[in-house]
Amino acid sequence: MKLKFKAMLAATALAVSTLAAHADIIVVTHGQASDPFWSVVKNGVAEAGKDLGVKVDYRAPETFDMVAMAQLIDAAVNQKPEGLVVSIPDADALGPSIQKAVAAGIPVISMNSGSDVSKKLGALLHVGQSEYDAGKAAGEKLKTMGAKKGLCVNQEVGNVSLDLRCKGFTDGFGAVTVLPTSNDPADVKAKVKAALASDPAIDAILTLNASLAGEPAVAAVSESGMDGKVNVATFDLSAGFLQAVADGKAAFAIDQQQFLQGYLPVAFLALHSKYGLMPGGDVPSGPNLVTKDSAAKVVELSAKGIR
């Protein structure tokens, strides 16, 4: 009898554990929460779960790996959550998995990347910014500042969203060279310094991540003795880059408000599950240019993981 009772307790504990592990909403992105940008996204996800009273699970591959990400989406579909949030950096690789979720009757919202393919894959809406338009706006802004030759530093070549940023920058600015790098800040700094040394005519640099590429680019310009001669701008925010903007060492940052990209999809799906509510179209979270006039105000929030 005691053995049966112990077995029953064990089974009950397992059931409770399984329920505790169940997530009402699963978020699968291509960005690791250890990345300063994606840590802000995760903060938004967690805050929405807390505010709406739903269990949310954030998942991402250990590196930028579309096969691994597709597997994470497939695993999420098998768990039959009440909602699924995905980023879509590569529609060809992730499309089939996302369509499986839609076919299974799971409401899907895309965020951050994939605005151009979101509807085709069956997502209810997209929360993010137009990467091409944001890149073009950055190019036009740098052009008005008098810059003539640009460098677009791409730390994830093959990520469609980042490629679109560079394309928009080129169309808005003119003469632009794309500089492929890794996600290693030391590698970014070294390659930017090498590019400046080989072509002193470069007077504008656009990076696609503030902490991983923007800050190293500012350091590269300074160490190359070109302070005041090269305008450095970046996508996204970090406390360090914002301080550089406030100090006049960088031109501006493009804020896509990634906290909202984490928060809003979870909130929308929670409200959809409870009340059947859903916005009627995509929700733009950016772009917003943070310049010297506004940078100091945003530094504190960036340090807190909100901006």
C-alpha positions as CSV (number, residue, x, y, z in Angstrom):
1,M,0.0,0.0,0.0
2,K,2.8,2.4,0.9
3,L,4.5,1.7,-2.4
4,K,1.3,2.4,-4.3
5,F,0.8,5.6,-2.2
6,K,4.4,6.7,-3.0
7,A,3.8,6.0,-6.7
8,M,0.6,8.1,-6.6
9,L,2.5,11.0,-5.0
10,A,5.2,10.7,-7.6
11,A,2.7,10.7,-10.4
12,T,0.9,13.8,-8.9
13,A,4.2,15.6,-8.5
14,L,5.0,14.9,-12.2
15,A,1.6,16.2,-13.3
16,V,2.1,19.4,-11.2
17,S,5.5,19.8,-12.7
18,T,4.2,19.3,-16.2
19,L,1.5,21.9,-15.6
20,A,4.0,24.4,-14.1
21,A,6.2,24.0,-17.2
22,H,3.2,24.6,-19.5
23,A,3.3,28.1,-21.2
24,D,0.2,29.8,-22.3
25,I,2.2,31.8,-24.9
26,I,5.6,30.8,-26.4
27,V,8.0,33.3,-27.9
28,V,10.6,32.0,-30.3
29,T,13.1,34.4,-31.7
30,H,16.5,34.3,-33.4
31,G,18.0,36.4,-30.7
32,Q,19.6,35.1,-27.5
33,A,18.5,36.7,-24.3
34,S,22.2,37.3,-23.5
35,D,22.4,39.8,-26.4
36,P,21.8,43.3,-24.9
37,F,19.2,44.0,-27.6
38,W,17.2,40.8,-27.1
39,S,17.4,41.0,-23.3
40,V,15.2,44.1,-23.7
41,V,12.8,42.1,-25.8
42,K,12.7,39.4,-23.2
43,N,12.1,42.0,-20.5
44,G,9.1,43.2,-22.5
45,V,7.9,39.6,-22.9
46,A,8.2,39.0,-19.1
47,E,6.5,42.3,-18.2
48,A,3.5,41.5,-20.5
49,G,3.1,38.0,-19.0
50,K,3.2,39.6,-15.5
51,D,0.7,42.3,-16.4
52,L,-1.7,40.1,-18.2
53,G,-1.4,37.1,-15.8
54,V,-0.2,34.6,-18.4
55,K,2.7,32.1,-18.4
56,V,5.2,33.0,-21.1
57,D,8.2,31.1,-22.3
58,Y,11.0,32.8,-24.2
59,R,13.1,30.5,-26.4
60,A,16.0,31.1,-28.9
61,P,18.8,29.1,-30.5
62,E,22.3,29.4,-28.9
63,T,23.5,31.0,-32.1
64,F,22.0,32.5,-35.3
65,D,20.8,29.1,-36.5
66,M,17.7,28.8,-38.7
67,V,17.5,25.0,-38.5
68,A,17.6,25.1,-34.7
69,M,15.0,27.9,-34.6
70,A,12.7,26.0,-36.9
71,Q,13.0,23.0,-34.5
72,L,12.1,25.3,-31.6
73,I,9.0,26.5,-33.4
74,D,8.0,22.8,-34.2
75,A,8.5,21.9,-30.5
76,A,6.3,24.9,-29.5
77,V,3.5,23.8,-31.9
78,N,3.6,20.3,-30.3
79,Q,2.9,21.9,-26.9
80,K,-0.3,23.5,-28.3
81,P,0.1,26.9,-26.6
82,E,-2.7,29.5,-26.7
83,G,-0.5,31.7,-28.8
84,L,2.9,31.8,-30.5
85,V,5.2,34.8,-31.1
86,V,8.0,34.5,-33.7
87,S,10.6,36.6,-35.4
88,I,11.1,35.7,-39.1
89,P,14.7,36.5,-40.2
90,D,14.5,33.9,-42.9
91,A,11.0,33.1,-44.3
92,D,12.3,30.2,-46.5
93,A,13.8,28.4,-43.5
94,L,11.0,29.2,-41.0
95,G,7.9,29.4,-43.1
96,P,6.9,25.7,-43.1
97,S,7.2,25.6,-39.3
98,I,5.1,28.8,-38.9
99,Q,2.5,27.5,-41.3
100,K,2.3,24.3,-39.2
101,A,1.4,26.4,-36.2
102,V,-1.3,28.3,-38.1
103,A,-2.7,25.0,-39.5
104,A,-2.9,23.7,-36.0
105,G,-5.1,26.6,-35.0
106,I,-2.5,28.4,-32.9
107,P,-2.7,32.2,-33.2
108,V,0.6,33.5,-34.4
109,I,2.0,37.1,-34.3
110,S,5.4,38.0,-35.8
111,M,7.7,40.5,-34.3
112,N,11.0,42.3,-35.1
113,S,11.7,40.8,-38.5
114,G,9.5,39.4,-41.2
115,S,7.0,42.3,-41.8
116,D,7.1,41.6,-45.5
117,V,6.2,37.9,-45.2
118,S,4.1,37.8,-42.0
119,K,0.7,37.9,-43.6
120,K,1.6,35.4,-46.3
121,L,2.6,32.8,-43.6
122,G,-0.7,33.3,-41.8
123,A,0.4,35.5,-38.9
124,L,-2.4,37.7,-37.5
125,L,-0.1,40.8,-37.5
126,H,3.4,42.1,-37.2
127,V,5.0,44.3,-34.5
128,G,8.2,46.0,-35.5
129,Q,9.6,48.5,-37.9
130,S,10.2,48.6,-41.7
131,E,13.9,47.8,-41.8
132,Y,14.3,49.1,-45.3
133,D,12.5,52.4,-44.5
134,A,14.5,52.8,-41.3
135,G,17.8,52.3,-43.2
136,K,16.8,54.8,-45.8
137,A,15.9,57.4,-43.2
138,A,19.3,56.9,-41.6
139,G,21.0,57.3,-45.0
140,E,19.0,60.5,-45.7
141,K,19.8,61.9,-42.3
142,L,23.6,61.2,-42.6
143,K,23.5,62.7,-46.1
144,T,22.0,66.0,-44.8
145,M,24.9,66.1,-42.3
146,G,27.3,66.4,-45.2
147,A,28.7,62.9,-45.4
148,K,29.7,61.6,-48.8
149,K,30.9,58.0,-48.4
150,G,29.3,55.4,-46.1
151,L,30.1,52.1,-44.5
152,C,27.3,49.7,-43.4
153,V,28.6,47.3,-40.8
154,N,26.6,44.0,-40.9
155,Q,27.2,41.6,-38.1
156,E,24.8,39.0,-39.4
157,V,25.0,38.8,-43.2
158,G,22.1,36.6,-44.4
159,N,19.7,37.9,-41.8
160,V,17.2,39.4,-44.2
161,S,16.2,42.2,-41.9
162,L,19.8,43.4,-41.5
163,D,20.4,43.1,-45.2
164,L,17.4,45.4,-45.8
165,R,18.8,47.9,-43.4
166,C,22.0,48.2,-45.5
167,K,20.0,48.3,-48.7
168,G,17.8,51.1,-47.3
169,F,20.9,53.0,-46.1
170,T,22.4,52.7,-49.6
171,D,19.3,54.0,-51.3
172,G,19.0,56.9,-48.9
173,F,22.6,57.8,-48.8
174,G,24.4,56.9,-52.1
175,A,27.9,55.5,-52.0
176,V,27.9,52.7,-49.4
177,T,30.2,49.7,-48.8
178,V,28.8,46.8,-46.8
179,L,31.4,45.5,-44.2
180,P,30.6,41.9,-43.0
181,T,31.7,41.1,-39.5
182,S,30.9,38.7,-36.7
183,N,29.0,39.4,-33.5
184,D,32.3,39.8,-31.7
185,P,32.8,43.5,-30.7
186,A,36.6,43.1,-31.0
187,D,36.2,41.8,-34.5
188,V,33.9,44.7,-35.4
189,K,36.4,47.3,-34.0
190,A,39.3,45.7,-35.8
191,K,37.5,45.5,-39.2
192,V,36.2,49.1,-38.9
193,K,39.7,50.4,-38.1
194,A,41.0,48.5,-41.1
195,A,38.3,49.9,-43.4
196,L,39.1,53.5,-42.3
197,A,42.8,52.9,-42.8
198,S,42.3,51.6,-46.3
199,D,39.8,54.3,-47.3
200,P,40.2,57.6,-45.5
201,A,37.3,59.0,-47.6
202,I,34.7,57.1,-45.4
203,D,32.9,59.8,-43.4
204,A,29.7,58.0,-42.3
205,I,29.3,54.6,-40.6
206,L,26.0,52.9,-39.9
207,T,26.0,49.9,-37.6
208,L,23.1,47.5,-37.1
209,N,23.4,46.8,-33.4
210,A,24.4,49.4,-30.7
211,S,26.4,47.4,-28.2
212,L,27.9,44.7,-30.5
213,A,28.8,47.1,-33.3
214,G,27.9,50.7,-32.6
215,E,30.1,51.1,-29.5
216,P,33.1,49.3,-31.1
217,A,32.7,51.5,-34.2
218,V,32.8,54.7,-32.1
219,A,36.0,53.3,-30.4
220,A,37.5,52.5,-33.9
221,V,36.9,56.0,-35.1
222,S,38.5,57.5,-32.0
223,E,41.5,55.1,-32.0
224,S,42.0,56.0,-35.7
225,G,42.3,59.7,-34.8
226,M,39.2,60.5,-36.8
227,D,36.9,62.0,-34.1
228,G,34.8,64.8,-35.7
229,K,35.5,63.5,-39.2
230,V,33.3,60.4,-39.3
231,N,29.6,60.4,-38.3
232,V,28.7,57.2,-36.6
233,A,25.0,56.1,-36.3
234,T,23.5,52.8,-35.3
235,F,20.3,50.8,-35.2
236,D,19.0,50.2,-31.7
237,L,20.2,51.5,-28.3
238,S,22.7,50.8,-25.6
239,A,23.6,53.0,-22.6
240,G,27.2,53.3,-24.0
241,F,26.2,54.4,-27.5
242,L,23.6,56.8,-26.2
243,Q,26.3,58.4,-24.0
244,A,28.5,58.7,-27.1
245,V,25.6,60.5,-28.8
246,A,25.1,62.8,-25.8
247,D,28.8,63.5,-25.8
248,G,28.8,64.4,-29.5
249,K,31.0,61.4,-30.4
250,A,28.2,59.7,-32.4
251,A,25.5,61.1,-34.6
252,F,22.3,59.3,-33.6
253,A,20.6,56.0,-32.8
254,I,17.6,54.4,-34.5
255,D,15.2,53.2,-31.8
256,Q,12.8,50.5,-32.8
257,Q,11.5,50.2,-29.2
258,Q,12.2,46.5,-28.9
259,F,10.6,46.4,-25.5
260,L,7.3,46.9,-27.3
261,Q,8.2,44.1,-29.7
262,G,8.3,41.8,-26.8
263,Y,5.4,43.2,-24.8
264,L,2.7,43.9,-27.4
265,P,2.5,40.5,-29.1
266,V,2.1,38.8,-25.7
267,A,-0.5,41.3,-24.6
268,F,-2.4,41.0,-27.9
269,L,-2.4,37.2,-27.7
270,A,-3.5,37.2,-24.1
271,L,-6.4,39.5,-24.9
272,H,-7.2,37.5,-28.0
273,S,-7.4,34.3,-25.9
274,K,-9.6,35.9,-23.3
275,Y,-11.8,38.3,-25.3
276,G,-11.2,37.6,-29.0
277,L,-9.7,41.0,-29.4
278,M,-6.9,41.8,-32.0
279,P,-5.7,45.0,-33.7
280,G,-6.8,45.3,-37.3
281,G,-3.3,45.6,-38.8
282,D,0.5,45.7,-38.2
283,V,1.8,47.8,-35.4
284,P,4.9,49.9,-36.1
285,S,7.2,50.1,-33.1
286,G,9.7,52.4,-34.9
287,P,11.8,54.0,-36.2
288,N,12.5,56.9,-33.9
289,L,15.8,58.8,-34.2
290,V,17.5,59.5,-30.9
291,T,19.8,62.5,-31.3
292,K,22.0,64.5,-28.9
293,D,19.0,66.5,-27.7
294,S,17.2,63.4,-26.5
295,A,20.0,60.9,-25.8
296,A,20.7,61.8,-22.2
297,K,17.0,61.2,-21.2
298,V,17.1,57.7,-22.7
299,V,20.4,56.5,-21.2
300,E,18.8,55.7,-17.8
301,L,16.0,53.6,-19.3
302,S,18.5,51.8,-21.6
303,A,20.6,50.9,-18.6
304,K,17.4,49.5,-17.0
305,G,16.7,47.2,-20.0
306,I,13.7,49.1,-21.2
307,R,15.0,51.2,-24.1
